[in-house]
Amino acid sequence: MDTFNVHEAKTHLSQLLDRVSRGEEIILARGGRPIAKLVPIVAETRRPGRLAGRITMAADFDAPLPEAMLAAFRGERN
């Protein structure tokens, strides 16, 4: 993991970003003291259907709510 001072990083930002995009981590320093780290963003992978068979839904999940609960959603008191 290489360290660059802020001035040098500003001068070579494009090259540093290229390195980071290839998986490297870069430390930025001010006056020789580390202050930040440039790290690659790891894309979140989605796999449609990965929970198939693990989630169940009640047969009546979309049945109308009881009147008392509907009244509560409307802000009415019984």
C-alpha positions in Angstrom: 0.0 0.0 0.0 1.7 3.2 -1.2 1.4 6.6 0.5 1.2 9.9 -1.3 1.1 13.4 0.0 -1.9 15.5 -0.9 -0.1 17.7 -3.4 1.4 14.7 -5.2 -2.0 13.0 -5.2 -3.7 16.0 -6.8 -1.0 16.1 -9.4 -1.4 12.4 -10.3 -5.0 11.7 -9.4 -5.9 10.0 -12.6 -3.1 7.6 -12.3 -3.9 6.9 -8.7 -7.5 6.2 -9.6 -6.4 3.8 -12.3 -4.4 1.9 -9.7 -7.3 1.8 -7.3 -9.6 0.6 -10.0 -7.2 -2.4 -10.4 -7.6 -3.2 -6.7 -4.8 -1.3 -5.0 -5.3 0.8 -1.9 -3.6 4.2 -1.7 -3.0 6.2 1.5 -3.2 10.0 1.3 -1.1 12.0 3.8 -0.7 15.6 4.8 2.6 16.5 6.3 3.6 12.9 6.4 0.6 11.9 8.5 -2.0 9.5 6.9 -5.4 11.2 6.6 -7.4 9.1 4.1 -7.4 5.9 2.1 -8.5 5.4 -1.5 -10.0 2.0 -1.9 -11.9 0.4 -4.8 -15.6 0.2 -4.6 -16.8 -3.4 -4.7 -20.0 -3.7 -6.7 -22.7 -5.5 -4.9 -23.7 -8.6 -6.7 -27.4 -9.5 -7.0 -28.6 -12.9 -7.8 -32.3 -13.0 -8.6 -33.9 -16.0 -7.1 -31.3 -16.8 -4.5 -33.9 -17.0 -1.8 -36.3 -19.1 -3.8 -37.9 -21.7 -1.5 -36.7 -19.9 1.6 -39.4 -17.3 1.8 -43.0 -18.2 2.4 -46.1 -16.0 2.2 -49.4 -16.6 3.9 -52.2 -17.5 1.5 -54.2 -14.5 2.8 -51.4 -12.0 2.8 -53.4 -9.6 0.7 -56.7 -10.1 2.5 -58.5 -6.9 3.6 -57.4 -5.6 7.0 -59.8 -5.6 10.0 -61.7 -2.4 10.4 -60.0 -1.5 13.7 -56.6 -1.7 12.0 -57.8 0.4 9.0 -59.1 3.0 11.5 -55.7 3.1 13.2 -54.0 3.8 9.9 -56.4 6.6 9.3 -55.5 8.0 12.7 -59.0 7.3 14.2 -59.5 6.1 17.7 -62.0 3.4 18.7 
